[in-house]
């Protein structure tokens, strides 16, 4: 059976000998031996579906001429907190992400809502990223390792705002009898008063 992987811009293909009555777990075991990857970190995909370990190959219509794909999923990848939890709609806020981040040589991608940015690995507990531009409102912050990794589930929210930062610095002056103008020195980029 042919096994394929596309990772970090490199395509890899090899054959394994396996019975169609064996399970996905058996396939993962063979790949782990051949590629020296922890079996628990492997995910097997057939026709776009991730297969669970207990699936018998023949029950999914898989034949000996079928091609299975695999990718490495870092199950212990986890986002625990971020700081700050809010920033400007114009983007550019330096966000420190705390959690569990294995592998200093890996490429980290941080997703703010649906927009990806490059994450910079600091240590096994810290990754830093700059927020992209986004309309006002909250977005989920997730992270993945490598090009073929999966995003870690996260309930952590980053809120975009486009308001006055320090309202105590507002000064109102009467310019004439028909209109008033407000002056402030700390508006968010693009702010309208």
Steps between C-alpha positions, in 0.01 A plus 500: 500500500626847409544755782546870418588814691550861398678704765703821504502511118623141462302208355572154641362168375578144608338155510404287798385139506173464683178295483169670422357333811738697721410826670615858462691449825702228324578741215614763752724239665668419166553869418640570847760225456590606145512877568604503868195703602294438813193300399279719721598810298390352165168568328394292199287654224311327219293699246518807722372324814711450812466133598469386860737233632236224523389520134564181302646603163264289285190659660588840348536368144878508524681262264864400470536754219351782712717785622487604863641829622634578841588810693649559840268649758646637821231399748672675789494836319288729714413869538435588866498881500594811303609849595377755420147379429409799282653718232432748223310414182805619305696200635860499616436417865779278638314205656676262739343155488552270799448124481676180403709532183732206421779536247713811472600421139140481382306764307216646709191655342263704716145554380298805609145412391563392140826688437837325540819669616847364576563416863845536654602221738648637824504187716287189565244717681503818286435602138472864386301631202378835368125534453385556140253775405139401567159666546390570861388205711634180658682222312632163613879460520632157396842365407652221292844356440635444148326535165302176534416528868150544639394801702477436874150556637476824696232704676738793547365827357679810376278808464554763234388853578499834325427741784672761710769340714510744793178697520624713792716696251204635304460874490187667363519859378217713367625629163189699408132502584398255224745212549716339761823316427669239715875469523683197634854381467445125540265371232540154349618499141210579272286631785226748419351739751 
